[in-house]
Amino acid sequence: MDDPLFREHRARMVNEQLRARGVRDPRVLHAMSEVPRHLFVPEALRGRAYDDEPLPIGLRQTISQPYMVAVMLEAMELTGSESVLEVGTGSGYQAALLGELAREVWSVEIIPELADGARRLMADLGYSNVHALVADGSIGLPAHAPYDAIVVAAGAPEVPAALVRQLAQGGRLLVPVGGSDHQMLQRIRRDGAETTTEALLSCAFVPLVGAQGWGPGGAASGSAWVP
């Protein structure tokens, strides 16, 4: 499933796209050097799997740019003990990385075919701590809340209140907020009944679909790009 050539491509990705652009968390860099991104793209595109760009994965969806994934993972400040919610499973690549970085990962996807494919790949790769479910991620997953961290891989018109409510004390929510084609990545921290919000960087994700997203007309999983 892996070979020396792909490992070489991953090492170059980590060094040239991530470390050189300021990603410093050693756990994130290690995870991205280990998880085989080429298995999460169509076979015909595996030669481009470690390029600095999003790639189509079918069903009008894409796997996000490696740099954007790394930035979001680093901003979650994971140490390995956390319960994490991911909204927008997509290919399953970020879920696998979260499986390396957190204790338990709940990943929700509104497109059943994507959730099924990600679930099979998680099993093949041995990520028993990653659970891919079909659900409206814009309202979170209350059954397993609270979460130490929540990451949304789709652009929301505003911060979904349901996700803030499902944060544990001290928890972090990463969510792109803005228009349907351009957003600002925000990090919301919960401290008691209060929250603080930081604007991290400009980005472009497909719309978040669901009750607290853009409605049924768009897509559910993220396609991110940062120039």
Kinemage of the C-alpha trace (Angstrom):
@kinemage 1
@onewidth
@group {chain A} dominant
@subgroup {mainchain}
@vectorlist {calphas} color= white
{ca met a 1} P 0.000 0.000 0.000
{ca asp a 2} L 3.029 2.244 0.449
{ca asp a 3} L 6.426 2.246 -1.205
{ca pro a 4} L 9.717 4.161 -0.994
{ca leu a 5} L 8.766 6.531 -3.815
{ca phe a 6} L 5.587 7.686 -2.052
{ca arg a 7} L 7.499 8.028 1.225
{ca glu a 8} L 10.002 10.240 -0.572
{ca his a 9} L 7.168 12.354 -1.968
{ca arg a 10} L 5.668 12.694 1.529
{ca ala a 11} L 9.014 13.781 2.981
{ca arg a 12} L 9.322 16.433 0.280
{ca met a 13} L 5.744 17.580 0.956
{ca val a 14} L 6.464 17.967 4.668
{ca asn a 15} L 9.737 19.801 4.147
{ca glu a 16} L 8.805 22.062 1.232
{ca gln a 17} L 5.083 22.702 1.692
{ca leu a 18} L 4.673 22.538 5.463
{ca arg a 19} L 7.872 23.118 7.429
{ca ala a 20} L 9.137 25.756 4.992
{ca arg a 21} L 5.839 27.657 5.281
{ca gly a 22} L 5.826 27.777 9.069
{ca val a 23} L 4.132 24.602 10.295
{ca arg a 24} L 6.080 23.697 13.444
{ca asp a 25} L 4.078 21.191 15.526
{ca pro a 26} L 6.275 18.055 15.468
{ca arg a 27} L 3.293 15.734 15.984
{ca val a 28} L 1.479 17.213 12.967
{ca leu a 29} L 4.600 17.012 10.793
{ca his a 30} L 5.181 13.402 11.839
{ca ala a 31} L 1.560 12.397 11.153
{ca met a 32} L 1.657 13.973 7.711
{ca ser a 33} L 4.900 12.177 6.962
{ca glu a 34} L 3.263 8.846 7.846
{ca val a 35} L -0.330 8.897 6.550
{ca pro a 36} L -0.388 7.745 2.884
{ca arg a 37} L -2.276 10.576 1.186
{ca his a 38} L -2.081 8.786 -2.169
{ca leu a 39} L -4.536 6.159 -0.895
{ca phe a 40} L -7.172 8.856 -0.378
{ca val a 41} L -7.244 10.013 -4.013
{ca pro a 42} L -8.406 8.186 -7.160
{ca glu a 43} L -5.783 5.809 -8.528
{ca ala a 44} L -5.358 7.890 -11.677
{ca leu a 45} L -4.271 10.881 -9.556
{ca arg a 46} L -1.871 9.130 -7.200
{ca gly a 47} L 1.134 10.615 -8.956
{ca arg a 48} L -0.127 14.070 -7.883
{ca ala a 49} L -1.159 13.068 -4.363
{ca tyr a 50} L 1.601 15.067 -2.651
{ca asp a 51} L 1.349 18.203 -4.790
{ca asp a 52} L 0.518 21.542 -3.158
{ca glu a 53} L -3.093 21.579 -4.337
{ca pro a 54} L -6.534 20.076 -3.723
{ca leu a 55} L -7.514 17.139 -5.919
{ca pro a 56} L -10.922 15.806 -7.036
{ca ile a 57} L -12.168 12.659 -5.303
{ca gly a 58} L -15.487 12.269 -7.128
{ca leu a 59} L -19.049 13.353 -6.291
{ca arg a 60} L -17.956 16.962 -7.002
{ca gln a 61} L -15.706 16.879 -3.926
{ca thr a 62} L -11.979 17.275 -3.383
{ca ile a 63} L -9.250 16.388 -0.925
{ca ser a 64} L -7.867 19.592 0.569
{ca gln a 65} L -4.440 21.088 -0.035
{ca pro a 66} L -1.874 19.539 2.366
{ca tyr a 67} L -0.803 22.925 3.739
{ca met a 68} L -4.371 23.860 4.665
{ca val a 69} L -4.871 20.536 6.417
{ca ala a 70} L -1.648 21.003 8.376
{ca val a 71} L -2.562 24.547 9.426
{ca met a 72} L -5.919 23.391 10.777
{ca leu a 73} L -4.411 20.420 12.593
{ca glu a 74} L -1.745 22.590 14.203
{ca ala a 75} L -4.342 25.164 15.267
{ca met a 76} L -6.272 22.438 17.124
{ca glu a 77} L -3.338 22.080 19.572
{ca leu a 78} L -3.807 18.334 20.052
{ca thr a 79} L -1.682 16.374 22.527
{ca gly a 80} L -3.110 12.874 22.017
{ca ser a 81} L -5.665 12.649 24.818
{ca glu a 82} L -8.549 14.423 23.112
{ca ser a 83} L -11.955 13.451 21.802
{ca val a 84} L -12.376 15.207 18.437
{ca leu a 85} L -15.305 15.853 16.115
{ca glu a 86} L -14.617 16.352 12.404
{ca val a 87} L -17.381 17.824 10.250
{ca gly a 88} L -16.949 16.791 6.603
{ca thr a 89} L -15.178 13.449 6.289
{ca gly a 90} L -14.657 13.718 2.539
{ca ser a 91} L -11.900 11.338 1.457
{ca gly a 92} L -11.062 10.464 5.066
{ca tyr a 93} L -7.507 11.866 4.869
{ca gln a 94} L -7.878 14.429 7.640
{ca ala a 95} L -9.760 11.879 9.758
{ca ala a 96} L -6.796 9.509 9.458
{ca leu a 97} L -4.414 12.276 10.506
{ca leu a 98} L -6.661 13.036 13.466
{ca gly a 99} L -6.523 9.338 14.302
{ca glu a 100} L -2.755 9.771 14.695
{ca leu a 101} L -3.106 12.903 16.806
{ca ala a 102} L -6.101 12.316 19.105
{ca arg a 103} L -7.517 9.607 21.350
{ca glu a 104} L -10.954 9.316 19.680
{ca val a 105} L -12.239 10.799 16.428
{ca trp a 106} L -15.866 11.126 15.367
{ca ser a 107} L -16.132 12.171 11.726
{ca val a 108} L -19.479 13.028 10.125
{ca glu a 109} L -20.264 13.285 6.420
{ca ile a 110} L -23.540 14.130 4.712
{ca ile a 111} L -22.733 12.194 1.507
{ca pro a 112} L -23.175 8.471 2.273
{ca glu a 113} L -20.840 7.246 -0.486
{ca leu a 114} L -17.964 9.303 0.913
{ca ala a 115} L -18.597 8.148 4.475
{ca asp a 116} L -18.698 4.511 3.340
{ca gly a 117} L -15.449 4.819 1.395
{ca ala a 118} L -13.680 6.558 4.268
{ca arg a 119} L -14.933 3.944 6.735
{ca arg a 120} L -13.519 1.111 4.633
{ca leu a 121} L -10.182 2.843 4.250
{ca met a 122} L -9.953 3.553 7.992
{ca ala a 123} L -10.480 -0.152 8.643
{ca asp a 124} L -7.861 -1.130 6.055
{ca leu a 125} L -5.322 1.223 7.633
{ca gly a 126} L -6.093 0.122 11.186
{ca tyr a 127} L -7.562 3.358 12.565
{ca ser a 128} L -9.873 1.760 15.107
{ca asn a 129} L -10.171 5.078 16.971
{ca val a 130} L -11.753 6.828 13.955
{ca his a 131} L -15.524 6.517 13.435
{ca ala a 132} L -17.047 7.782 10.155
{ca leu a 133} L -20.797 8.400 10.296
{ca val a 134} L -23.466 9.795 7.977
{ca ala a 135} L -25.036 12.847 9.605
{ca asp a 136} L -25.719 16.577 9.297
{ca gly a 137} L -22.428 17.845 10.676
{ca ser a 138} L -23.617 21.442 10.872
{ca ile a 139} L -25.473 20.469 14.054
{ca gly a 140} L -22.582 18.370 15.354
{ca leu a 141} L -22.908 14.969 16.967
{ca pro a 142} L -24.500 15.481 20.398
{ca ala a 143} L -24.426 11.786 21.306
{ca his a 144} L -20.666 11.851 21.850
{ca ala a 145} L -20.222 15.440 23.072
{ca pro a 146} L -18.464 17.251 24.621
{ca tyr a 147} L -15.413 17.413 22.359
{ca asp a 148} L -11.992 18.789 23.187
{ca ala a 149} L -11.685 19.963 19.597
{ca ile a 150} L -13.987 20.323 16.588
{ca val a 151} L -12.818 20.957 13.032
{ca val a 152} L -15.134 21.883 10.169
{ca ala a 153} L -13.913 21.099 6.643
{ca ala a 154} L -16.505 23.271 4.866
{ca gly a 155} L -17.368 26.965 4.806
{ca ala a 156} L -20.168 28.177 7.079
{ca pro a 157} L -22.137 31.433 6.764
{ca glu a 158} L -21.639 31.913 10.519
{ca val a 159} L -20.240 29.911 13.409
{ca pro a 160} L -22.736 27.065 14.040
{ca ala a 161} L -24.053 27.572 17.564
{ca ala a 162} L -24.633 23.844 17.999
{ca leu a 163} L -20.921 23.171 17.562
{ca val a 164} L -19.955 25.768 20.161
{ca arg a 165} L -22.352 24.140 22.634
{ca gln a 166} L -20.662 20.766 22.068
{ca leu a 167} L -17.197 22.041 22.999
{ca ala a 168} L -15.700 20.899 26.280
{ca gln a 169} L -14.328 23.526 28.648
{ca gly a 170} L -11.129 24.792 27.075
{ca gly a 171} L -12.119 23.231 23.762
{ca arg a 172} L -11.215 24.637 20.344
{ca leu a 173} L -13.448 24.939 17.276
{ca leu a 174} L -11.837 25.477 13.853
{ca val a 175} L -14.311 26.652 11.222
{ca pro a 176} L -14.114 28.635 7.956
{ca val a 177} L -16.701 31.435 8.122
{ca gly a 178} L -17.796 33.741 5.316
{ca gly a 179} L -19.332 33.584 1.859
{ca ser a 180} L -20.055 30.493 -0.172
{ca asp a 181} L -16.745 30.717 -2.057
{ca his a 182} L -14.359 32.520 0.308
{ca gln a 183} L -13.980 32.451 4.093
{ca met a 184} L -11.806 33.328 7.068
{ca leu a 185} L -10.591 30.406 9.139
{ca gln a 186} L -11.603 31.107 12.734
{ca arg a 187} L -10.556 29.469 15.988
{ca ile a 188} L -13.126 29.681 18.783
{ca arg a 189} L -12.092 28.780 22.321
{ca arg a 190} L -14.577 28.004 25.067
{ca asp a 191} L -13.882 29.217 28.598
{ca gly a 192} L -16.863 28.580 30.859
{ca ala a 193} L -19.843 30.390 29.380
{ca glu a 194} L -17.555 32.674 27.368
{ca thr a 195} L -15.868 32.210 23.996
{ca thr a 196} L -13.017 34.010 22.296
{ca thr a 197} L -12.522 34.123 18.536
{ca glu a 198} L -9.311 34.452 16.529
{ca ala a 199} L -9.085 35.007 12.774
{ca leu a 200} L -6.277 32.779 11.459
{ca leu a 201} L -6.133 33.038 7.657
{ca ser a 202} L -8.133 33.510 4.496
{ca cys a 203} L -9.228 30.312 2.747
{ca ala a 204} L -11.701 28.832 0.269
{ca phe a 205} L -13.865 25.816 1.167
{ca val a 206} L -16.996 24.437 -0.440
{ca pro a 207} L -20.195 25.345 1.438
{ca leu a 208} L -21.225 23.626 4.650
{ca val a 209} L -24.576 21.956 4.007
{ca gly a 210} L -27.154 21.408 6.725
{ca ala a 211} L -29.486 22.983 9.230
{ca gln a 212} L -26.837 25.464 10.401
{ca gly a 213} L -25.060 25.717 7.057
{ca trp a 214} L -26.037 26.792 3.560
{ca gly a 215} L -28.938 24.393 3.040
{ca pro a 216} L -29.293 21.422 0.713
{ca gly a 217} L -27.983 22.955 -2.493
{ca gly a 218} L -24.229 22.669 -1.945
{ca ala a 219} L -21.659 20.097 -0.833
{ca ala a 220} L -20.692 18.834 2.573
{ca ser a 221} L -17.005 18.056 2.697
{ca gly a 222} L -14.161 20.503 2.406
{ca ser a 223} L -12.021 21.596 -0.523
{ca ala a 224} L -9.500 24.066 0.792
{ca trp a 225} L -6.912 26.147 -0.966
{ca val a 226} L -4.427 28.714 0.306
{ca pro a 227} L -2.130 30.333 -2.296
